[in-house]
Amino acid sequence: MLFLAFGFGSGLAKKAPGTCGTVAAIPVYYLFAQANFLTYSLLTIIATVVGSMNMILAVLSGMKWQAI
């Protein structure tokens, strides 16, 4: 799950992790943009819920964010 939460590892890049994360998100955006409004909305809600669940599970498991 954390692999997915970190954009398949792109957010862990040594240099410019934000840029790498954005580059990883562009294809996902293009896939979502192809959908109609209802499908786009549902995919966005699902992605938000899954991302939130990842964060909650990481916090509950005692993950040390500074150690990443």
N, C-alpha and C positions, 0 to 999 in steps of 0.2 A: 504494500500500500504506500509506503513512503517513497518508493521509486516513482510511482505515479504522482504523488504529491509534489515531488521535486522536479516535475517536468521531465521524467525519464533520466534524471541525473543532470540535466542542463543547468539547474540552479546551483549546482555544486562546483561549477567551473572555477578554476583558480583566478582567471582574469575575466572581468566583465560578466559576472554571473547573471545580472539583470538582462543584459543584451542576449546572452545565450538562452535564457528563459523565454524572452520575447520571440526569438527565432523559432524555438520549439512550439510556441503557442500559435504562430501564424497558420500552419496547416490545419490546426484544430479549428481556428476561426473560419477558414475557408470552407471546411466541411460543414460547420454550423450555418454559414451564410447561404449555402445552397438550399437549405430547408425553408419551408413556409413558416409563417409567424408562429403558429401553434407548436410545431415541432421544434423550432429554434428556442422558444420559451421553455418547453419541457426539458430540452437538452441542457439549457442554462441552469434551470432549477436543479436538475440531477447533478450536474457538475458542482454546483454550489454545495449541495447537501453532502456529496461524497467528499469534497474538500474539507468541509467543516468536520465531518466524522473523522477524517484522517488527523486533523489538528487535535480534536478531543482525545482520540486514542493515543496520540503521541504524548500529550500532556499527562494523561492518566498513567501511562507506562513509565513516567519519570524521565522521559527523553531530555537530555541536556542540550539545549539549542546552541550553546557556546562551543560544545564539543564537535560540532559539525564542521 
